Each structure stands twice: as C-alpha cells, then as structure tokens.
Amino acid sequence: MKMPPKKIGDGKRELTKEDPLYKEKRNKNNESVKKSRLKTKEKSEETMKKVALLKQENEKLEERIQLLSKELTFLKDIFLAHANRTHGLDATHLGFTEILQEADEAVMEM
C-alpha cells in the first residue's frame, strides 16, 4: 500500500520521498532525534554517577555510625565502671538509666 504524498506549509505543495525538501526535513528530524537521545543518555549516565557517589557516601556514613556507636558504648562502660568503683554509684543512682537505655536501643537498631 503506497502512502499519498505529504502536504507542507499551506497545503499547496505536495512532498514525495524523492523531493529534496522532504529529504532535508527528514534529515533535520533525524538529527534532532539523535541529539535528543544523546542528551537523554548523558543525563541518565550523570544520574547513575550521582547515585554511585551517594551510595559510596552512605556506606562511609554507615561505617562512621558503627564506629561512633562502639565508641559510645565503650565510653559509657568506662564511665559506669569509674562511677561504681570510685563512688559506689550505678546508672540508677545517677539518673542515667533512661538515657543509657535509649543509647543502647539506638545502637541495637543499627
């Protein structure tokens, strides 16, 4: 089935596939499509790079959280041992029970 010639502009002139004006318009359209697809591909690649960087940053932050949690636990234990040994006090006497429990829960969530 052969398509009828296409009309352009005010509809007075019909274009065929052999017409230079038709070929010019097709070439322009093809270039625009290539340019658009390239731009989309570049944007996608840029987004993927950002995702990779953010994942890397997130991993570093997770490691930092783990380190700080361990440090908090260590310092808490040292403090309680010192308070108990020096003053015979424990967390309940110091009023730290709730604070220490919250800290323990926060560490356990990780």
Residue pairs with C-beta under 8 A, 6 or more apart in sequence:
5 14
5 15
5 16
6 14
6 15
6 16
6 22
7 13
7 14
7 15
8 15
8 21
8 25
15 21
15 22
15 25
16 22
17 23
62 110
65 110
66 110
69 106
69 107
69 110
72 103
72 107
73 103
73 104
73 107
76 100
76 103
80 90
80 91
80 100
83 89
83 90
83 94
84 90
91 97
91 100
